[in-house]
Structures are given as C-alpha cells and as structure tokens.
Amino acid sequence: MIDPGTILERLRSGDRRLLARILSAVEDGDPELPRLAAALAPATGHAYVIGLTGPPGVGKSSVTTELIGALRDRGDRVGVLAVDPSSPFSGGALLGDRVRMQRHALDPDVFIRSMASRGHLGGLSAAAPQALRAYDAAGYDTVLVETVGVGQSEVEVAEIADVCLVLLAPGMGDGVQAAKAGVLEIGDIFVVNKADRDGAQAVTRELRSMIALAEPGPDDWKPPIVRTVATSGAGTAELLGELDRFRAEAERTGRWSGHRLRRAAAEVSALALATLRGRLGRPGDDGSDRLSELAASVRDGRLDPYAAADKLLAARK
Amino acid sequence: MIDPGTILERLRSGDRRLLARILSAVEDGDPELPRLAAALAPATGHAYVIGLTGPPGVGKSSVTTELIGALRDRGDRVGVLAVDPSSPFSGGALLGDRVRMQRHALDPDVFIRSMASRGHLGGLSAAAPQALRAYDAAGYDTVLVETVGVGQSEVEVAEIADVCLVLLAPGMGDGVQAAKAGVLEIGDIFVVNKADRDGAQAVTRELRSMIALAEPGPDDWKPPIVRTVATSGAGTAELLGELDRFRAEAERTGRWSGHRLRRAAAEVSALALATLRGRLGRPGDDGSDRLSELAASVRDGRLDPYAAADKLLAARK
C-alpha cells in the first residue's frame, strides 16, 4: 500500500524506491492506481517528454546516454522510460540497452526504468502517460521515452511525447525508403547517428529531400536533421539545441498546449474504453453467457460478426 | 459496390477479382462490410488457418513458399495472407516477401495477398478474421497467415489462426533466449529453418529443453520441433505431417472448436468495442465538447485521468 496523502512530499524529497513502486503499480495495473493518480495530478505538467524511436541497431540507447549526459551537465534531473512493446521477439533488446546506460545509474538525479504494459487497463497508451506523470511529479525536468522501433510502438511514442526524435543510421539496408511514409509523420527532429560511417551523407540527403517534399505542418515547423556520433558525443550539443528550439517554437505557436490536450484526451478515452471493454465481458467457461452464445453462432456460420456485435451491444444497454 | 446476393456464387466459381475487391474492402474498413460479412457467413468454417511467425530473417516466406508447394501437390487450394502490422519501419519487408512467392502467382488455386489494417474498425484483430472468412468462403482449403515477427503481431496471429508455427533459425544472435517466454506460449509447432547451417543443433536442443520445462497444455499437446531447409525443401513433408496431426488431435480433444469459439468471441468484442469507441467521440476543434473539457482539466493537473474517464462515461449514459 502506498499512502496517497504523503506521496507528493516523499517523491519531491527524492524517494526513489517510492517512484519505483509507483511505476510497478502502473506496470501491473494495480487497482490503487486511480487514487495514486489523483494524488499525483496537481504536481504534473512540468516535465519535457522526449520520445526516441528508430529501427533496431540504430544506436537509440547510445544517443539516449549522450543526451542524459548533456542534460545533466546543465543541471536537469533526467528520467528515462524504456517502453517494451511486449513482443516475445524483442524482449532481449531493452535489457541490453539498460546495461549500456549504467554509467548514469549511480547519479541520484537520473532515474532509468523499462516498462512493459501487459497488465495495464487500456494498454501502453494509458500506462505510459501514468508513468510519465509519476516522473513529472517526482520533479524530473526531462523524461526520455525510448522504444524499440518495431510494431506500432513508434507511432505510440509520438502520441505520448512532447517531441519525437526519429533516429536513422547508415548501413541499415533500405531502412530510409521503407520507413519513409510513417516516419515523416511522426518525426519532429531527425537524427542521423553513426554519422562518421560510410553512407551517412546519403541517408542525410535522402531524408532532406523527403522532408522538402512533405507537406509542412500547420505551424510551419520544418523538422531539422542532426548528425551525431553517439560513441564520441559529436552532435549531442546541437541535438539539445534543437530540442530547446522545438519547445520554444511549440509554446509560441500554441502547438505545445494543443498537443498536450490531445494526449490527455487519448488517455482519458483509453481508460474509458477499458472500462467499457470490461463491461462487454469475456466468454465464460460453460458457454451460457451472451458473448459465448453469439460467438458460437459466428463460429458456426449462423451469424456474421457485425450482427453479433450489434446484438451484444443491445444486450448491454 | 459488391452485390451481396451473388457474392458466394461468384467466389465459388473462382472470381479472383471479386475476392481481391472484398479484401480491399476489409483493409479499408468499407461501410459495406457488415452486408458482405452477412452474405459470406453461411459459407465459412472450413478453411484450416495456419499462422506463421518468427523474427525477421528467419525465412518465413521461404517456408511459406515450400508449404504452398506441398499443399498444392495434394490438391489443396491455398490462400496466403501476409499481415502488415502497419509499422513505418517494417513496411518494406513484406513487399520483398511477396516477390519471393511469385513462383506460385500464376497458379489459379493459389491466392496471395498482403494486408495492412489501418482503416479497419477494430484494428487487425477484427480485420484479419474478416479477410480469412473471405478466403474461406471462396473455397480455399488452407490459408497461411504470415506476419513479420515484430511488435505484437505474433501474438495476434496466434489468436487468429487454428495453429501457430513459430520459426527460428541458427545465427539469429540470442534470439531463442530473447524469445523464450512469449514464444513458448504461442507456438503449437516449432520450425528450425536453415537446419543445414552451423548452430541448428544448438537451437533445436535449446528449444527442446524449453519445451520440456514448460507446463503442458490442458490437452497434452506437446509442440514438436521440425527442422527444415526451405531452400531445398527438406523437412517440408514432415512439417505438413505435423500440421495434419495437430488438426486431428485438436478435433479429437475439442480444442479445435473451443479455440474457434474464443476467436469468434474476440472478433465480436473487437467490433462492439469499436462501436463504443466511436460513441466516446474525439476531441473537437473548438474545445467545447465534453472530452476536450475533461482533457484540458487533466492536462492542467486539475483532474486525474481515471476520474476524467469516469465522468466521460457518466456523461454518455
């Protein structure tokens, strides 16, 4: 049991174990979450949430590690949330990444955590914002959200974060072409990592022409391309500069507040929908419930699934 | 417009263009879908749906191509549905795979199609069963559903299919370890492809000990391991034998019918939920709707998202 009455005070005083327990509660979908969320709410809204995504092997955790260093140098407290899309095939990657970030592990102003979202009501789209709110309430100025760039997690990270970094690197096969359509939509800042390698020039050129061809956003933000060599730290200062510029511009144009409104709306919808899902029920073991009856009709070709869905909803009214 | 009145007759007479149009309608979430689904329903329930998944590079499309050949040799009509998890980073892979299967493209009894699920009401979990029902009604005896093994698609394919093949191969790094937990749950039959390469023995041994340690399922099915060399066809006949054995066993124990019931229930729930999601609404542009108001309170820390979700649901009652 976490006492909601003292939660803010304890988080603010640097109680890392409490933060870890809250994040576990989020991950597990603890029934206490609504009470914890209510206690955290008044202390939220300050952290700058930076999403990082990109194909496997592009150097996401190295760039994250460099960014942590640069943010710490100017005094920011930094949280890192590595989001695991719960894939049986990608489970290994994040573990390795956490090891790579260990050089910051002893810094009391850095908090690194990876999180799956199996148990949570509403899935990742509801769990991650809860986790970010805990970091925020605990006084972390910047939170880096890293996803393995597979499945739909990179689209989700763009919805969760204030700004979305898309990382590419030379030598990833035809990664840029393959990535083209989706990546342009979600990238606010592009990072060409491993920029000292053959082909970095070509990737940058290709990205630049893709950006030039794309429709400009409503607020005229033109995604910049930053070239980094995360192993040497080259480009990190420039990347941080672009992150600051993005925030300043977004606040100026109102995009910041609008984006946060849409995020909150998505979160509220996801939680409401999870409640509704619970009300629809699951098929029971004895097959006597309404959903089981309808499902048997669909299985046996006596009913189509749309008609069955209508009947299910009518029964719940 | 597709005429529901003649749809079954035309599909059964081998109208491939009609099947393609139905699959496009499924992919796009066409408003005519409920009527089409009602027309198809009576002719469904016959096809054996085989899911294939595994990490990228394991040889899924080569194994699929070999299976198509073996199934055709015994006279089965074969459908292939390559499911695209809509990832901006994986968009390229499936295109290449389809090219590889082209040697079956001129066979009138083979139908190959890849499908994204962006537009569909209820997402992939509702779209793929609709597509499978179209193949089924068109008289395909076996439908192979292939997914790129990233994100959550491999879990979803296990929910969609009658049997789930999990492919592994030597030289995939620590793929087996990484895959361990999730893969054991979804694999009904394991395939170690590229079995002529170094390390195939080790992958097989590791899999075997993982399976030995796992809890046996309620019906005592013990997932077999089949070693294949898809480029030479070695192991394909054995794989087909295991697929037949799986079906016979599942029908004998009742697992077949129970699994199909759960699939139908999941599909009906997904469609019902999509309707409910529509009723919750999206935040409007002027911010005057209930969801926008609640989202603004959450964004500004005046309300927590759980309380907001409760208020949203209360407003819709």
Interface residues (C-beta under 8 A of the other chain):
Chain A: L33 P34 A37 A38 L40 A41 P42 A43 T44 G45 G54 P55 P85 S86 S87 P88 F89 S90 G91 G92 A93 A126 P129 Q130 G149 V150 G151 Q152 S153 E154 V155 D174 G175 Q177 A178 A179 K180 A181 G182 V183 E185 I186 S257 R260 L261 R262 R263 A264 A265 E267 V268 S269 L271 A272 L273 T275 L276 R277 L280 R282 P283 G287 L291 S292 L294 A295 A296 V298 R299 D300 G301 R302 L303 D304 P305 Y306 A307 A308 A309 D310 L312 L313
Chain B: L33 P34 A37 A38 L40 A41 P42 A43 T44 G45 G54 P55 P85 S86 S87 P88 F89 S90 G91 G92 A93 A126 P129 Q130 G149 V150 G151 Q152 S153 E154 V155 D174 G175 Q177 A178 A179 K180 A181 G182 V183 E185 I186 S257 R260 L261 R262 R263 A264 A265 E267 V268 S269 L271 A272 L273 T275 L276 R277 L280 R282 P283 G287 L291 S292 L294 A295 A296 V298 R299 D300 G301 R302 L303 D304 P305 Y306 A307 A308 A309 D310 L312 L313
